[in-house]
Amino acid sequence: MKTIQFLTMEGCHSCAEAKAIFDEALTNYPNIKIEEIDIASEEGQALASKYSVMASPGIIIEGELFSTGGVDKDKLLSKLASM
């Protein structure tokens, strides 16, 4: 099982867009698990600090920062397909 850590913040438009992409795409990728973490939580703050996430959403795939801030849908879907 592959894991994606998804750092989100309440009221974040880009987070909602990324979540919609994940919800739609993950039906095709049962081997991928999304771990949604509030960036304001203690765990979220620790991850944001570790990966230098300055804007939400922060997407960490298998221990590597994939993106921060807005999400490029095509790039994200391509990455999911390669997992």
C-alpha positions in Angstrom: 0.0 0.0 0.0 1.4 3.4 -1.0 0.7 6.4 1.2 0.0 10.0 0.4 0.0 12.5 3.2 -2.3 15.4 2.4 -1.9 18.5 4.5 -5.1 20.5 4.4 -6.6 23.6 6.0 -10.2 24.3 6.7 -11.6 26.7 4.1 -8.8 26.2 1.6 -10.0 26.3 -2.0 -7.0 24.5 -3.4 -7.3 21.8 -0.7 -10.9 21.2 -1.8 -9.8 21.0 -5.5 -7.0 18.5 -4.6 -9.4 16.4 -2.5 -11.9 16.2 -5.4 -9.0 15.0 -7.7 -8.1 12.3 -5.1 -11.7 11.2 -4.6 -12.2 10.8 -8.3 -8.8 9.2 -9.2 -8.4 6.8 -6.3 -11.2 4.6 -7.4 -8.7 3.5 -10.1 -5.8 3.1 -7.6 -6.8 0.8 -4.7 -3.2 0.4 -3.7 -3.0 4.1 -2.7 -4.1 5.4 0.7 -4.7 9.1 1.5 -3.8 10.3 5.0 -5.5 13.7 5.4 -3.9 15.8 8.1 -5.0 19.2 9.3 -1.9 21.5 8.8 -2.8 23.3 12.0 -2.6 20.1 14.1 0.6 19.2 15.9 1.3 16.4 13.4 0.5 18.8 10.5 2.8 21.4 11.9 5.6 18.9 12.3 5.2 17.7 8.7 5.0 21.2 7.3 8.2 22.1 9.1 10.0 18.9 8.0 9.0 19.3 4.3 9.0 23.2 4.2 5.3 23.4 3.3 4.5 27.1 3.2 1.0 26.9 1.7 -1.7 24.3 1.7 -2.4 21.9 0.5 0.9 20.1 1.0 1.1 16.7 -0.8 3.8 14.3 0.4 4.0 11.1 -1.6 6.0 8.2 -0.1 8.1 10.5 2.1 8.8 13.1 -0.7 7.2 16.5 -1.1 5.2 16.4 -4.3 3.6 19.9 -4.2 2.6 22.7 -2.0 0.0 25.4 -2.7 -2.1 24.9 -5.9 -2.3 21.5 -7.5 -1.6 20.6 -11.1 -4.2 18.0 -11.9 -2.4 16.4 -14.9 0.9 16.2 -12.9 -0.9 14.7 -9.9 -2.8 12.1 -12.1 0.4 11.2 -13.9 2.2 10.6 -10.5 -0.7 8.5 -9.2 -0.6 6.4 -12.4 3.2 5.8 -11.9 2.7 4.5 -8.4 
